[in-house]
Amino acid sequence: MEMLVVTGPISGNWEPIDSILGIGSSKAGWASGADIDKAFSDCKDVLRNRAAAIGGNAVINVDYEVRNFDNGIEVIAFGTAVRVY
């Protein structure tokens, strides 16, 4: 089962562990532009990995920010790693 990463709160029993940060990016290629879906997916993967590393099994209240730069795009996110019971 894939770890839950959501932009709001969740119901049920859970315990906050810590705030975490994730960054994903995609650079424009020779014949293509930057891939926002890849940057977003990579960012969520970083959040999942960081949450798991500290004992979390979900990330809640995630805020995303998208930044454009010269040859690409960057997705930055922060949220709360939690342990859901």
C-alpha positions in Angstrom: 0.0 0.0 0.0 1.4 3.4 -1.0 1.9 5.9 1.8 -0.8 8.6 2.0 0.3 12.2 1.2 -2.5 14.7 1.5 -3.0 18.5 1.6 -5.4 18.4 4.5 -5.9 16.8 7.8 -7.1 13.2 8.3 -9.6 11.7 10.7 -8.9 8.8 13.1 -6.1 8.1 15.5 -2.7 9.5 14.6 0.4 10.9 16.2 2.5 13.8 14.7 6.2 13.0 14.4 7.9 16.0 12.7 7.7 18.5 9.9 9.4 17.4 6.7 10.4 19.0 3.4 10.6 17.5 -0.1 11.9 18.9 -3.4 11.4 17.5 -6.9 12.6 19.0 -10.1 12.7 18.5 -13.8 14.9 20.1 -16.4 14.0 21.0 -19.9 15.6 18.7 -22.5 17.0 19.4 -25.9 13.7 18.7 -27.6 11.2 18.9 -24.7 10.2 21.1 -21.8 10.3 20.4 -18.1 7.9 17.7 -16.9 5.7 19.1 -14.0 4.3 15.6 -13.4 7.7 14.2 -12.8 8.8 17.0 -10.5 5.5 16.6 -8.5 5.9 12.8 -8.3 9.5 13.0 -7.3 8.7 15.6 -4.6 6.0 13.3 -3.1 8.4 10.3 -3.2 10.9 12.4 -1.1 8.2 13.2 1.4 7.3 9.5 1.6 10.9 8.4 2.1 11.6 11.0 4.8 8.4 10.2 6.7 9.2 6.5 6.6 12.8 7.1 7.7 11.5 8.7 11.0 8.7 6.1 11.6 5.8 7.8 9.8 3.2 6.0 7.6 1.5 9.2 6.2 2.1 12.8 5.5 -0.6 15.4 6.2 -1.3 19.1 5.7 1.2 19.3 2.8 1.7 22.6 1.1 3.2 22.7 -2.4 5.0 25.5 -4.2 6.1 25.5 -7.8 9.1 27.5 -9.0 10.2 28.0 -12.6 13.9 28.5 -13.3 15.9 29.0 -16.5 15.8 25.4 -17.8 13.3 23.7 -15.6 10.8 23.5 -12.8 11.0 22.7 -9.1 8.2 21.5 -6.8 8.8 22.2 -3.1 6.6 20.8 -0.4 6.4 20.6 3.4 4.1 18.7 5.6 3.7 16.8 8.8 4.9 13.2 9.0 2.5 11.2 11.2 2.0 7.7 12.5 -1.6 6.5 11.9 -3.0 3.8 14.1 
